[in-house]
Amino acid sequence: MFIVALDVGFITGPACEGTVEILDSMPAQLDIQDTRTGYILEILKEGLEQSTSAGTLTLACVLLVGRLLEIFGSKPGPPAVNGGLGVSRQRRVLSYIDAHLQDDLTLERLAAEIDLSPDHFGRAFRASLGVSPLRYIAQQRLQRAKALLLDPVMSITDIAMALGFATPSHFTSNFHKATGTTPSQWRRDRL
């Protein structure tokens, strides 16, 4: 039995260029009964036990990753969402939202960020994430608000301004609507 940990730095490095998405789809733990994988692991084991050169070990690691790609790369991934955002666009827009939660995030602004029309963006976003872009932003602001509320030094006003709410009462109203309690009460209950 072998336990192999693949370093993310190695997987994302030049030796494995173009394979990250396939490797991302693999389960974290594998039970592989494959003769070729066994041979490669034997080479690695012997190399580690006999202090073989780093070049030989690197080559064996590349072979191992290549074999894993052969095994898992041919299997279909999750079905694409018809009419949804592509993986790259989805990552870009979610990162943009996360970095700009305090800003006025309009459908037009988000759509422009990934080069889509606002109408198409709204439909594709909903198809991919199951909620509208504005609902998603509200959910993210709520999660960020909860994290900020755990810092007793930050005032409710500071949190409201940090998340782009026009006034503290606007923040309190939205928070109460989503959680059933005020931000102050939510904080008291947890601190």
C-alpha positions as CSV (number, residue, x, y, z in Angstrom):
1,M,0.0,0.0,0.0
2,F,1.3,3.5,-0.9
3,I,0.2,6.8,0.3
4,V,1.2,9.6,-2.1
5,A,0.7,13.3,-1.6
6,L,1.0,15.4,-4.7
7,D,2.3,18.9,-3.9
8,V,0.1,21.6,-5.4
9,G,3.3,23.5,-6.4
10,F,4.4,20.6,-8.5
11,I,1.0,20.0,-10.1
12,T,0.6,23.6,-11.0
13,G,4.2,23.9,-12.2
14,P,5.5,23.6,-15.8
15,A,5.9,19.9,-15.7
16,C,2.1,19.5,-15.4
17,E,1.0,22.5,-17.4
18,G,-2.6,22.3,-18.6
19,T,-3.6,19.5,-16.3
20,V,-4.9,21.4,-13.3
21,E,-8.6,21.3,-14.2
22,I,-8.5,17.5,-14.6
23,L,-6.5,17.0,-11.4
24,D,-9.0,19.3,-9.6
25,S,-11.8,16.9,-10.6
26,M,-10.1,13.9,-8.9
27,P,-11.2,12.7,-5.5
28,A,-8.9,13.7,-2.7
29,Q,-8.2,10.0,-1.9
30,L,-7.9,7.3,-4.4
31,D,-7.9,3.5,-4.2
32,I,-6.2,2.6,-7.5
33,Q,-5.5,-0.9,-8.5
34,D,-3.6,-0.3,-11.7
35,T,-0.4,-2.2,-12.7
36,R,1.3,0.7,-14.3
37,T,0.6,3.0,-11.4
38,G,2.0,0.3,-9.1
39,Y,5.3,0.2,-11.2
40,I,5.7,3.9,-11.0
41,L,5.1,3.9,-7.2
42,E,7.7,1.1,-6.9
43,I,10.2,3.3,-8.7
44,L,9.4,6.2,-6.4
45,K,9.7,4.0,-3.3
46,E,13.0,2.5,-4.4
47,G,14.3,6.0,-5.3
48,L,13.4,7.4,-1.9
49,E,14.9,4.4,-0.1
50,Q,18.2,4.5,-2.1
51,S,18.6,8.4,-2.2
52,T,18.2,8.4,-6.0
53,S,18.9,11.7,-7.8
54,A,16.2,14.4,-7.7
55,G,15.9,14.3,-11.5
56,T,14.9,10.6,-11.4
57,L,12.3,11.2,-8.7
58,T,10.9,14.2,-10.6
59,L,10.6,12.1,-13.7
60,A,8.8,9.4,-11.7
61,C,6.4,12.0,-10.3
62,V,5.7,13.3,-13.8
63,L,5.0,9.7,-14.9
64,L,2.6,9.3,-11.9
65,V,0.7,12.5,-12.7
66,G,0.6,11.5,-16.3
67,R,-0.8,8.1,-15.4
68,L,-3.4,9.7,-13.2
69,L,-4.4,11.9,-16.1
70,E,-4.7,8.9,-18.3
71,I,-7.0,7.2,-15.8
72,F,-9.1,10.2,-14.8
73,G,-8.8,12.5,-17.8
74,S,-10.8,10.3,-20.0
75,K,-13.8,10.1,-17.7
76,P,-16.5,12.7,-18.3
77,G,-16.5,15.6,-15.8
78,P,-19.7,17.1,-14.4
79,P,-22.1,18.0,-17.1
80,A,-21.9,21.6,-18.3
81,V,-24.8,23.8,-17.4
82,N,-26.6,24.6,-20.5
83,G,-26.5,28.4,-21.0
84,G,-24.4,28.9,-17.9
85,L,-21.1,30.7,-17.4
86,G,-17.9,28.9,-18.3
87,V,-15.6,28.0,-15.5
88,S,-13.1,30.8,-16.3
89,R,-15.8,33.5,-16.5
90,Q,-17.5,32.2,-13.3
91,R,-14.2,32.3,-11.4
92,R,-13.5,35.8,-12.7
93,V,-16.9,37.2,-11.8
94,L,-16.9,35.6,-8.3
95,S,-13.5,36.9,-7.6
96,Y,-14.5,40.4,-8.8
97,I,-17.6,40.3,-6.6
98,D,-15.5,39.2,-3.6
99,A,-13.0,42.0,-4.1
100,H,-15.7,44.6,-4.6
101,L,-18.4,43.8,-2.1
102,Q,-18.3,47.3,-0.8
103,D,-18.9,48.8,-4.2
104,D,-22.2,49.4,-6.1
105,L,-22.2,46.1,-8.0
106,T,-24.7,46.5,-10.9
107,L,-25.6,43.8,-13.4
108,E,-24.1,46.0,-16.1
109,R,-20.8,46.3,-14.2
110,L,-20.5,42.6,-13.6
111,A,-21.5,41.7,-17.2
112,A,-18.9,44.1,-18.5
113,E,-16.2,42.5,-16.3
114,I,-16.6,39.2,-18.3
115,D,-17.6,40.7,-21.6
116,L,-21.3,39.7,-21.7
117,S,-24.5,41.7,-22.2
118,P,-26.3,42.3,-18.9
119,D,-29.3,40.1,-20.0
120,H,-27.2,37.2,-21.0
121,F,-25.0,37.6,-17.9
122,G,-28.0,37.5,-15.6
123,R,-29.4,34.3,-17.2
124,A,-26.0,32.6,-17.4
125,F,-25.2,33.5,-13.8
126,R,-28.5,32.1,-12.5
127,A,-28.1,28.9,-14.6
128,S,-24.6,28.4,-13.1
129,L,-25.2,29.3,-9.5
130,G,-28.9,28.8,-9.0
131,V,-29.5,32.4,-7.8
132,S,-29.5,35.8,-9.4
133,P,-26.3,37.9,-9.3
134,L,-27.9,40.4,-6.9
135,R,-29.2,37.7,-4.6
136,Y,-25.7,36.2,-4.6
137,I,-24.1,39.6,-3.8
138,A,-26.6,40.0,-0.9
139,Q,-25.7,36.5,0.4
140,Q,-22.0,37.3,0.2
141,R,-22.4,40.6,2.0
142,L,-24.3,38.9,4.7
143,Q,-21.6,36.3,5.2
144,R,-18.9,39.0,5.3
145,A,-21.1,41.0,7.7
146,K,-21.2,38.0,10.1
147,A,-17.5,37.7,10.0
148,L,-17.0,41.4,10.7
149,L,-19.5,41.3,13.5
150,L,-17.3,38.8,15.3
151,D,-14.7,41.6,15.7
152,P,-15.9,43.6,18.7
153,V,-13.8,46.6,17.8
154,M,-15.7,47.3,14.6
155,S,-18.9,49.3,15.0
156,I,-22.1,48.5,13.2
157,T,-21.7,51.8,11.3
158,D,-18.1,50.8,10.2
159,I,-19.4,47.4,9.0
160,A,-22.3,48.9,7.1
161,M,-19.9,51.3,5.3
162,A,-17.3,48.6,4.7
163,L,-20.0,46.5,2.9
164,G,-21.3,49.4,0.8
165,F,-24.6,50.0,2.5
166,A,-25.9,53.6,2.3
167,T,-26.6,53.9,6.0
168,P,-26.4,51.7,9.1
169,S,-30.2,51.5,9.2
170,H,-30.2,50.1,5.6
171,F,-27.6,47.5,6.7
172,T,-29.6,46.6,9.9
173,S,-32.8,46.3,7.9
174,N,-31.2,43.9,5.3
175,F,-29.5,41.9,8.0
176,H,-32.7,41.6,10.0
177,K,-34.6,40.5,6.9
178,A,-32.1,37.8,6.2
179,T,-31.4,36.5,9.7
180,G,-34.4,37.4,11.8
181,T,-32.3,39.4,14.2
182,T,-30.4,42.7,14.3
183,P,-26.6,42.9,13.8
184,S,-26.2,44.0,17.4
185,Q,-28.2,41.1,18.8
186,W,-26.5,38.6,16.5
187,R,-23.1,39.9,17.8
188,R,-24.2,39.7,21.4
189,D,-25.4,36.2,21.0
190,R,-22.0,35.1,19.7
191,L,-19.5,37.1,21.8
